[in-house]
Amino acid sequence: MEENKDEEIVKEQDEDTAKDVSEDTEAKESSEVEKDENDPAEEEIKEEPLSGDEEDKEDDKEDEEAAGEDRSEELEKRYMSLYAEYDNYRKRTQKEKENLYADAVADVTTEFLTVIDNIDRAVTNAKGADENSIDKVIEGIELLGRQAGDVLAKIGVEEIKTERGEKFDPNKHEAVMHVEDDDLGEQEIAMVFSKGYQYKGKVIRHVVVQVAN
């Protein structure tokens, strides 16, 4: 009986020990859970409020961005304005050039109309001319030539004067024939086939000539 009693006492002690161990384990786990819940490393990082200087910097940055956008809009408006002005200027200049050319053609045509009228009269008179009036026909043609020369002079066109014996100049003359002539030197003009003209130093038509030697 005494042995059984001792076994019961030992059994009760083992149960108490196991109970104490279980309670300690639960307390330890509960403590660790609370520690994990309160661990700052596991908590979400909350955004800290900005200091006064940082707020000022943020405001300055926003102001700079807004100013940059306003500047871009201003530059774009100026560009579009300048482009419109240039386009208008280009169109206006082109129109002025066309008008100047039209006016120049009209002025030259007006000057030559008188010459054309005289040519028509000369042709009519020449058809009814006889041997006694041939001299008058020649005089009329010479008059027409002088009138045409006067019209060219008014608009600034000058004849390129060229005489026999003059040295050939490729800048003014165009040689279409070559001839041997003992009276002339090498590369001298022997004959003029058609007159040449220039406008303010620019050759409009070269003098067509025959060149000797």
Buried (B, 14 or more C-beta within 10 A) or exposed (E): EEEEEEEEEEEEEEEEEEEEEEEEEEEEEEEEEEEEEEEEEEEEEEEEEEEEEEEEEEEEEEEEEEEEEEEEEEEEEEEEEEEEEEEEEEEEEEEEEEEEEEEEEEEBEEBBEEBEEBBEEBEEEBEEBEEEEEEEBEEBEEEBEEBBBEBBEEEEBBEBEBEBEBEBBEEBBBBEEEEEBEEBEEBBBBEBEEBBBBEEEEBEEBBBBBBBE
